[in-house]
Amino acid sequence: GGLSGGALGGGREANAASKGGPAAESSPAHLVTLVDLPGSSKYYATTVSGFTRFSPDYATLVLAADGHLEPLHEALARALLAPSFYVINKADRGADAVARVCAQLA
């Protein structure tokens, strides 16, 4: 589990902006930045640093169906007033695994 998002990017606007296209002048209100931060508690200091640096509007907490919830990540999102939502990956591990991780969220 942890905070995640994928690669830095902003869809069509960011791609055009990086090529010097017309979207380079568009409003930043249309830009979406995704930051992938470590989920392991071993790297919690790095997660805190990255999360506080970017002041995110939302936090995606990715949980592996065969893993466990890291409560520190959820607490960090709450402390920074970032609404959060969960994504469960590795769902192919079976319905029991998905049900177990969902029970952790209840």
ROGU-55877 format. One record per atom (N, C-alpha, C, CB): atom name; z, y, x. Coordinates in pm, whole numbers, plus 50000, padded with zeros to 5 digits. Each point is the difference from the previous one (the first is absolute). Glycine has a CB too. Layout:
BEGIN
<mivo=CA; up=Z; north=Y; east=X>
...
% end
This chain:
BEGIN
<mivo=N; up=50000; north=49882; east=50082>
<mivo=CA; up=50000; north=50118; east=49918>
<mivo=C; up=50000; north=50122; east=50085>
<mivo=CB; up=50117; north=49879; east=49822>
<mivo=N; up=49846; north=50231; east=50122>
<mivo=CA; up=50002; north=50122; east=50076>
<mivo=C; up=49910; north=50104; east=49938>
<mivo=CB; up=50049; north=49871; east=50203>
<mivo=N; up=49942; north=50239; east=49864>
<mivo=CA; up=49913; north=50107; east=49957>
<mivo=C; up=49864; north=49974; east=50057>
<mivo=CB; up=50189; north=50165; east=49986>
<mivo=N; up=49712; north=49855; east=49932>
<mivo=CA; up=49866; north=49971; east=50049>
<mivo=C; up=49901; north=50085; east=49927>
<mivo=CB; up=50066; north=49768; east=50058>
<mivo=N; up=49815; north=50233; east=49995>
<mivo=CA; up=49897; north=50073; east=49930>
<mivo=C; up=49862; north=49965; east=50048>
<mivo=CB; up=50159; north=50179; east=49966>
<mivo=N; up=49821; north=49776; east=50151>
<mivo=CA; up=49867; north=49971; east=50051>
<mivo=C; up=49965; north=50093; east=50112>
<mivo=CB; up=49931; north=49916; east=49778>
<mivo=N; up=49944; north=50117; east=50233>
<mivo=CA; up=49953; north=50087; east=50107>
<mivo=C; up=50006; north=50144; east=49956>
<mivo=CB; up=49851; north=49819; east=50086>
<mivo=N; up=50150; north=50272; east=50011>
<mivo=CA; up=49992; north=50141; east=49967>
<mivo=C; up=49865; north=50025; east=49937>
<mivo=CB; up=50157; north=50065; east=50188>
<mivo=N; up=49838; north=50012; east=49707>
<mivo=CA; up=49871; north=50026; east=49939>
<mivo=C; up=50013; north=50074; east=49871>
<mivo=CB; up=49912; north=49799; east=50106>
<mivo=N; up=49976; north=50243; east=49842>
<mivo=CA; up=50003; north=50073; east=49875>
<mivo=C; up=49877; north=49977; east=49916>
<mivo=CB; up=50138; north=50167; east=50111>
<mivo=N; up=49803; north=49718; east=49901>
<mivo=CA; up=49885; north=49969; east=49916>
<mivo=C; up=49878; north=50079; east=50037>
<mivo=CB; up=50155; north=49943; east=49820>
<mivo=N; up=49763; north=50086; east=50080>
<mivo=CA; up=49872; north=50067; east=50021>
<mivo=C; up=50017; north=50138; east=50065>
<mivo=CB; up=49910; north=49876; east=49804>
<mivo=N; up=50190; north=50203; east=50151>
<mivo=CA; up=50019; north=50134; east=50054>
<mivo=C; up=50030; north=49996; east=50148>
<mivo=CB; up=50081; north=50076; east=49779>
<mivo=N; up=50009; north=49833; east=50263>
<mivo=CA; up=50037; north=49992; east=50140>
<mivo=C; up=49884; north=49953; east=50085>
<mivo=CB; up=50235; north=49954; east=49933>
<mivo=N; up=49685; north=49950; east=50016>
<mivo=CA; up=49886; north=49952; east=50077>
<mivo=C; up=49898; north=50110; east=50019>
<mivo=CB; up=50039; north=49770; east=49912>
<mivo=N; up=49932; north=50307; east=49983>
<mivo=CA; up=49904; north=50109; east=50012>
<mivo=C; up=50055; north=50108; east=50093>
<mivo=CB; up=49912; north=49951; east=49769>
<mivo=N; up=50219; north=50077; east=50220>
<mivo=CA; up=50060; north=50102; east=50084>
<mivo=C; up=49995; north=49962; east=50146>
<mivo=CB; up=50150; north=50063; east=49812>
<mivo=N; up=49869; north=49808; east=50218>
<mivo=CA; up=49998; north=49958; east=50139>
<mivo=C; up=49861; north=50011; east=50060>
<mivo=CB; up=50190; north=49848; east=49952>
<mivo=N; up=49707; north=50155; east=49963>
<mivo=CA; up=49862; north=50013; east=50048>
<mivo=C; up=49953; north=50145; east=49991>
<mivo=CB; up=49954; north=49764; east=49928>
<mivo=N; up=50135; north=50326; east=50035>
<mivo=CA; up=49964; north=50141; east=49990>
<mivo=C; up=49923; north=50032; east=49875>
<mivo=CB; up=49997; north=50009; east=50244>
<mivo=N; up=50009; north=49905; east=49656>
<mivo=CA; up=49926; north=50020; east=49876>
<mivo=C; up=50064; north=50105; east=49912>
<mivo=CB; up=49926; north=49764; east=50012>
<mivo=N; up=50016; north=50257; east=49870>
<mivo=CA; up=50050; north=50106; east=49910>
<mivo=C; up=50143; north=49981; east=49955>
<mivo=CB; up=49770; north=50027; east=49925>
<mivo=N; up=50280; north=49849; east=50074>
<mivo=CA; up=50138; north=49978; east=49956>
<mivo=C; up=50100; north=50053; east=50102>
<mivo=CB; up=49924; north=49798; east=49874>
<mivo=N; up=50029; north=50238; east=50246>
<mivo=CA; up=50090; north=50055; east=50102>
<mivo=C; up=50063; north=50129; east=49951>
<mivo=CB; up=49862; north=49895; east=50181>
<mivo=N; up=50075; north=50170; east=49724>
<mivo=CA; up=50053; north=50126; east=49947>
<mivo=C; up=50073; north=49980; east=49868>
<mivo=CB; up=49815; north=50120; east=50114>
<mivo=N; up=50196; north=49756; east=49837>
<mivo=CA; up=50064; north=49978; east=49871>
<mivo=C; up=50151; north=50021; east=50011>
<mivo=CB; up=49819; north=49837; east=49939>
<mivo=N; up=50241; north=50179; east=49947>
<mivo=CA; up=50143; north=50024; east=49991>
<mivo=C; up=50081; north=49880; east=50051>
<mivo=CB; up=49959; north=50153; east=49806>
<mivo=N; up=50149; north=49871; east=50271>
<mivo=CA; up=50083; north=49888; east=50045>
<mivo=C; up=50069; north=49927; east=49885>
<mivo=CB; up=50035; north=50122; east=50213>
<mivo=N; up=49965; north=49934; east=49669>
<mivo=CA; up=50062; north=49935; east=49885>
<mivo=C; up=49930; north=49868; east=49966>
<mivo=CB; up=50068; north=50226; east=49913>
<mivo=N; up=49810; north=49756; east=50138>
<mivo=CA; up=49923; north=49879; east=49970>
<mivo=C; up=50010; north=49898; east=50112>
<mivo=CB; up=49846; north=50137; east=49864>
<mivo=N; up=50229; north=49892; east=50239>
<mivo=CA; up=50010; north=49911; east=50114>
<mivo=C; up=50115; north=49902; east=49981>
<mivo=CB; up=49903; north=50178; east=50148>
<mivo=N; up=50071; north=49695; east=49877>
<mivo=CA; up=50102; north=49897; east=49991>
<mivo=C; up=50017; north=49941; east=50139>
<mivo=CB; up=49946; north=49949; east=49757>
<mivo=N; up=50177; north=50047; east=50291>
<mivo=CA; up=50028; north=49941; east=50130>
<mivo=C; up=50089; north=49879; east=49981>
<mivo=CB; up=49977; north=50224; east=50115>
<mivo=N; up=49983; north=49665; east=49941>
<mivo=CA; up=50079; north=49878; east=49994>
<mivo=C; up=50052; north=49971; east=50140>
<mivo=CB; up=49865; north=49909; east=49804>
<mivo=N; up=50264; north=50063; east=50207>
<mivo=CA; up=50062; north=49972; east=50128>
<mivo=C; up=50066; north=49864; east=49993>
<mivo=CB; up=50038; north=50246; east=50044>
<mivo=N; up=49927; north=49667; east=50048>
<mivo=CA; up=50056; north=49865; east=50005>
<mivo=C; up=50117; north=50001; east=50097>
<mivo=CB; up=49775; north=49894; east=49946>
<mivo=N; up=50344; north=50076; east=50004>
<mivo=CA; up=50120; north=50001; east=50083>
<mivo=C; up=50059; north=49859; east=50006>
<mivo=CB; up=50045; north=50241; east=49938>
<mivo=N; up=50027; north=49729; east=50169>
<mivo=CA; up=50056; north=49864; east=50015>
<mivo=C; up=50099; north=49966; east=49889>
<mivo=CB; up=49969; north=50020; east=50247>
<mivo=N; up=50028; north=49854; east=49712>
<mivo=CA; up=50091; north=49954; east=49897>
<mivo=C; up=50122; north=49928; east=50053>
<mivo=CB; up=49805; north=49982; east=49853>
<mivo=N; up=50189; north=49974; east=50271>
<mivo=CA; up=50111; north=49926; east=50059>
<mivo=C; up=50118; north=50094; east=50029>
<mivo=CB; up=49838; north=49835; east=50099>
<mivo=N; up=50282; north=50119; east=49872>
<mivo=CA; up=50118; north=50082; east=50029>
<mivo=C; up=50015; north=50024; east=50150>
<mivo=CB; up=50112; north=49909; east=49795>
<mivo=N; up=49825; north=50008; east=50284>
<mivo=CA; up=50001; north=50016; east=50146>
<mivo=C; up=49938; north=50136; east=50040>
<mivo=CB; up=49984; north=49748; east=50029>
<mivo=N; up=49921; north=50300; east=49892>
<mivo=CA; up=49931; north=50126; east=50029>
<mivo=C; up=50037; north=50111; east=49903>
<mivo=CB; up=49813; north=49867; east=50093>
<mivo=N; up=50308; north=50127; east=49853>
<mivo=CA; up=50041; north=50097; east=49898>
<mivo=C; up=49995; north=50144; east=50051>
<mivo=CB; up=50146; north=49824; east=49902>
<mivo=N; up=49891; north=50200; east=50224>
<mivo=CA; up=49996; north=50136; east=50055>
<mivo=C; up=49858; north=50056; east=49996>
<mivo=CB; up=50195; north=49946; east=50148>
<mivo=N; up=49706; north=49970; east=49880>
<mivo=CA; up=49860; north=50043; east=49996>
<mivo=C; up=49960; north=50031; east=49856>
<mivo=CB; up=49948; north=49860; east=50203>
<mivo=N; up=50098; north=50060; east=49703>
<mivo=CA; up=49969; north=50022; east=49859>
<mivo=C; up=50059; north=50133; east=49954>
<mivo=CB; up=49995; north=49752; east=49960>
<mivo=N; up=50129; north=50273; east=50075>
<mivo=CA; up=50065; north=50126; east=49960>
<mivo=C; up=49925; north=50118; east=50060>
<mivo=CB; up=50224; north=49884; east=49986>
<mivo=N; up=49742; north=50107; east=50140>
<mivo=CA; up=49928; north=50109; east=50067>
<mivo=C; up=49866; north=50028; east=49931>
<mivo=CB; up=50111; north=49938; east=50217>
<mivo=N; up=49812; north=49957; east=49758>
<mivo=CA; up=49870; north=50018; east=49936>
<mivo=C; up=50011; north=50050; east=49858>
<mivo=CB; up=49913; north=49821; east=50144>
<mivo=N; up=50185; north=50128; east=49782>
<mivo=CA; up=50015; north=50037; east=49861>
<mivo=C; up=50044; north=50145; east=49986>
<mivo=CB; up=50055; north=49763; east=49944>
<mivo=N; up=50036; north=50282; east=50140>
<mivo=CA; up=50047; north=50138; east=49990>
<mivo=C; up=49898; north=50099; east=50054>
<mivo=CB; up=50235; north=49917; east=50020>
<mivo=N; up=49684; north=50040; east=50073>
<mivo=CA; up=49898; north=50088; east=50059>
<mivo=C; up=49894; north=50041; east=49899>
<mivo=CB; up=50039; north=49891; east=50220>
<mivo=N; up=49924; north=50019; east=49690>
<mivo=CA; up=49890; north=50025; east=49909>
<mivo=C; up=50041; north=50051; east=49863>
<mivo=CB; up=49880; north=49826; east=50121>
<mivo=N; up=50247; north=50175; east=49845>
<mivo=CA; up=50048; north=50045; east=49869>
<mivo=C; up=49910; north=49948; east=49888>
<mivo=CB; up=50096; north=50206; east=50107>
<mivo=N; up=49902; north=49662; east=49873>
<mivo=CA; up=49906; north=49942; east=49903>
<mivo=C; up=50034; north=50034; east=49856>
<mivo=CB; up=49962; north=49817; east=50160>
<mivo=N; up=49934; north=50186; east=49757>
<mivo=CA; up=50019; north=50019; east=49857>
<mivo=C; up=50043; north=49870; east=49933>
<mivo=CB; up=49829; north=50184; east=50002>
<mivo=N; up=50129; north=49702; east=50054>
<mivo=CA; up=50033; north=49868; east=49946>
<mivo=C; up=50021; north=49903; east=50116>
<mivo=CB; up=49867; north=50045; east=49789>
<mivo=N; up=50206; north=49849; east=50183>
<mivo=CA; up=50019; north=49893; east=50098>
<mivo=C; up=49961; north=49868; east=49935>
<mivo=CB; up=50186; north=50127; east=50118>
<mivo=N; up=49732; north=49797; east=49952>
<mivo=CA; up=49964; north=49866; east=49955>
<mivo=C; up=50084; north=49903; east=50081>
<mivo=CB; up=49764; north=50068; east=49936>
<mivo=N; up=50315; north=49852; east=49998>
<mivo=CA; up=50081; north=49900; east=50068>
<mivo=C; up=49932; north=49865; east=49980>
<mivo=CB; up=50215; north=50134; east=49966>
<mivo=N; up=49733; north=49809; east=50142>
<mivo=CA; up=49926; north=49875; east=49994>
<mivo=C; up=50095; north=49885; east=50032>
<mivo=CB; up=49785; north=50116; east=50066>
<mivo=N; up=50221; north=49789; east=49843>
<mivo=CA; up=50087; north=49884; east=50017>
<mivo=C; up=49915; north=49874; east=50005>
<mivo=CB; up=50189; north=50117; east=49880>
<mivo=N; up=49835; north=49800; east=50219>
<mivo=CA; up=49933; north=49871; east=50006>
<mivo=C; up=50069; north=49905; east=49904>
<mivo=CB; up=49932; north=50038; east=50241>
<mivo=N; up=49989; north=49883; east=49688>
<mivo=CA; up=50057; north=49905; east=49904>
<mivo=C; up=50091; north=49900; east=50070>
<mivo=CB; up=49797; north=50026; east=49856>
<mivo=N; up=50181; north=49952; east=50272>
<mivo=CA; up=50085; north=49907; east=50074>
<mivo=C; up=50101; north=50073; east=50089>
<mivo=CB; up=49813; north=49834; east=49997>
<mivo=N; up=50209; north=50294; east=49974>
<mivo=CA; up=50092; north=50080; east=50080>
<mivo=C; up=50121; north=50045; east=49921>
<mivo=CB; up=49809; north=50077; east=50136>
<mivo=N; up=50249; north=50034; east=49906>
<mivo=CA; up=50117; north=50053; east=49930>
<mivo=C; up=49995; north=50152; east=50000>
<mivo=CB; up=50135; north=49797; east=50064>
<mivo=N; up=49938; north=50261; east=49846>
<mivo=CA; up=50008; north=50145; east=49986>
<mivo=C; up=50088; north=50059; east=50110>
<mivo=CB; up=49966; north=49980; east=49751>
<mivo=N; up=49985; north=50125; east=50314>
<mivo=CA; up=50080; north=50074; east=50098>
<mivo=C; up=50060; north=50120; east=49926>
<mivo=CB; up=49852; north=49927; east=50199>
<mivo=N; up=50276; north=50068; east=49765>
<mivo=CA; up=50060; north=50107; east=49920>
<mivo=C; up=49998; north=50136; east=50069>
<mivo=CB; up=50143; north=49829; east=49896>
<mivo=N; up=49853; north=50172; east=50236>
<mivo=CA; up=49998; north=50128; east=50071>
<mivo=C; up=49874; north=50080; east=49970>
<mivo=CB; up=50137; north=49897; east=50181>
<mivo=N; up=49751; north=50036; east=49800>
<mivo=CA; up=49875; north=50070; east=49971>
<mivo=C; up=50003; north=50064; east=49862>
<mivo=CB; up=49879; north=49841; east=50148>
<mivo=N; up=50174; north=50087; east=49756>
<mivo=CA; up=50014; north=50055; east=49866>
<mivo=C; up=50096; north=50119; east=50001>
<mivo=CB; up=49955; north=49772; east=49901>
<mivo=N; up=50153; north=50218; east=50173>
<mivo=CA; up=50098; north=50109; east=50010>
<mivo=C; up=49937; north=50123; east=50067>
<mivo=CB; up=50187; north=49832; east=50012>
<mivo=N; up=49729; north=50145; east=50089>
<mivo=CA; up=49933; north=50111; east=50068>
<mivo=C; up=49907; north=50073; east=49904>
<mivo=CB; up=50014; north=49876; east=50218>
<mivo=N; up=49909; north=50051; east=49705>
<mivo=CA; up=49910; north=50063; east=49903>
<mivo=C; up=50079; north=50082; east=49899>
<mivo=CB; up=49838; north=49811; east=50028>
<mivo=N; up=50274; north=50136; east=49925>
<mivo=CA; up=50085; north=50075; east=49905>
<mivo=C; up=50059; north=50124; east=50064>
<mivo=CB; up=50054; north=49786; east=49883>
<mivo=N; up=49994; north=50200; east=50240>
<mivo=CA; up=50064; north=50114; east=50068>
<mivo=C; up=49901; north=50115; east=50021>
<mivo=CB; up=50155; north=49840; east=50114>
<mivo=N; up=49720; north=50127; east=49907>
<mivo=CA; up=49898; north=50103; east=50022>
<mivo=C; up=49931; north=50041; east=49870>
<mivo=CB; up=49965; north=49910; east=50228>
<mivo=N; up=50089; north=50042; east=49660>
<mivo=CA; up=49951; north=50033; east=49866>
<mivo=C; up=49853; north=49965; east=49981>
<mivo=CB; up=50168; north=50183; east=49991>
<mivo=N; up=49789; north=49710; east=50072>
<mivo=CA; up=49862; north=49953; east=49984>
<mivo=C; up=49998; north=49888; east=49897>
<mivo=CB; up=49944; north=50063; east=50239>
<mivo=N; up=49992; north=49959; east=49648>
<mivo=CA; up=49988; north=49891; east=49903>
<mivo=C; up=49933; north=49881; east=50069>
<mivo=CB; up=49985; north=50164; east=49806>
<mivo=N; up=50061; north=49717; east=50161>
<mivo=CA; up=49945; north=49883; east=50068>
<mivo=C; up=49955; north=49896; east=49900>
<mivo=CB; up=50148; north=50044; east=50195>
<mivo=N; up=49762; north=49871; east=49851>
<mivo=CA; up=49956; north=49887; east=49921>
<mivo=C; up=49981; north=49882; east=50093>
<mivo=CB; up=49889; north=50149; east=49827>
<mivo=N; up=50111; north=49733; east=50117>
<mivo=CA; up=49995; north=49877; east=50078>
<mivo=C; up=49864; north=49932; east=49986>
<mivo=CB; up=50247; north=49972; east=49971>
<mivo=N; up=49712; north=49968; east=50137>
<mivo=CA; up=49881; north=49916; east=50002>
<mivo=C; up=50044; north=49867; east=50060>
<mivo=CB; up=49836; north=50199; east=50022>
<mivo=N; up=50130; north=49692; east=49911>
<mivo=CA; up=50035; north=49867; east=50052>
<mivo=C; up=49874; north=49938; east=50058>
<mivo=CB; up=50188; north=49971; east=49829>
<mivo=N; up=49817; north=50001; east=50301>
<mivo=CA; up=49886; north=49932; east=50062>
<mivo=C; up=50037; north=49855; east=50027>
<mivo=CB; up=49920; north=50216; east=50104>
<mivo=N; up=49986; north=49708; east=49943>
<mivo=CA; up=50016; north=49856; east=50024>
<mivo=C; up=50035; north=49927; east=49869>
<mivo=CB; up=50075; north=50047; east=50237>
<mivo=N; up=49869; north=50002; east=49653>
<mivo=CA; up=50026; north=49939; east=49870>
<mivo=C; up=49944; north=49859; east=49991>
<mivo=CB; up=49998; north=50227; east=49899>
<mivo=N; up=49914; north=49739; east=50193>
<mivo=CA; up=49945; north=49864; east=50000>
<mivo=C; up=50102; north=49897; east=50045>
<mivo=CB; up=49775; north=50097; east=50044>
<mivo=N; up=50345; north=49946; east=49992>
<mivo=CA; up=50107; north=49907; east=50038>
<mivo=C; up=50056; north=49925; east=49880>
<mivo=CB; up=50056; north=50150; east=50191>
<mivo=N; up=49905; north=49891; east=49690>
<mivo=CA; up=50042; north=49929; east=49880>
<mivo=C; up=50082; north=50086; east=49906>
<mivo=CB; up=49997; north=49791; east=50131>
<mivo=N; up=50003; north=50167; east=49743>
<mivo=CA; up=50071; north=50075; east=49896>
<mivo=C; up=50150; north=50005; east=50026>
<mivo=CB; up=49823; north=49933; east=49837>
<mivo=N; up=50234; north=49960; east=50219>
<mivo=CA; up=50144; north=50000; east=50028>
<mivo=C; up=50036; north=50106; east=50103>
<mivo=CB; up=50009; north=49755; east=49947>
<mivo=N; up=49907; north=50260; east=50155>
<mivo=CA; up=50026; north=50100; east=50105>
<mivo=C; up=49991; north=50141; east=49941>
<mivo=CB; up=49908; north=49843; east=50176>
<mivo=N; up=49992; north=50179; east=49741>
<mivo=CA; up=49984; north=50133; east=49936>
<mivo=C; up=50119; north=50027; east=49908>
<mivo=CB; up=49747; north=49981; east=50012>
<mivo=N; up=50294; north=49920; east=49911>
<mivo=CA; up=50115; north=50017; east=49909>
<mivo=C; up=50127; north=50031; east=50079>
<mivo=CB; up=49893; north=49842; east=49836>
<mivo=N; up=50124; north=50095; east=50280>
<mivo=CA; up=50119; north=50023; east=50082>
<mivo=C; up=50004; north=50144; east=50051>
<mivo=CB; up=50000; north=49758; east=50068>
<mivo=N; up=49888; north=50293; east=49980>
<mivo=CA; up=49998; north=50137; east=50051>
<mivo=C; up=50014; north=50100; east=49886>
<mivo=CB; up=49858; north=49927; east=50193>
<mivo=N; up=50085; north=50042; east=49691>
<mivo=CA; up=50017; north=50088; east=49883>
<mivo=C; up=50146; north=50005; east=49956>
<mivo=CB; up=49765; north=49947; east=49926>
<mivo=N; up=50305; north=49941; east=50085>
<mivo=CA; up=50142; north=49996; east=49964>
<mivo=C; up=50082; north=50091; east=50092>
<mivo=CB; up=49971; north=49765; east=49914>
<mivo=N; up=49986; north=50249; east=50211>
<mivo=CA; up=50069; north=50090; east=50093>
<mivo=C; up=49987; north=50145; east=49957>
<mivo=CB; up=49958; north=49839; east=50184>
<mivo=N; up=49934; north=50193; east=49746>
<mivo=CA; up=49975; north=50138; east=49956>
<mivo=C; up=50075; north=50034; east=49871>
<mivo=CB; up=49776; north=49988; east=50109>
<mivo=N; up=50268; north=49912; east=49818>
<mivo=CA; up=50066; north=50022; east=49871>
<mivo=C; up=50139; north=50057; east=50018>
<mivo=CB; up=49868; north=49814; east=49904>
% end
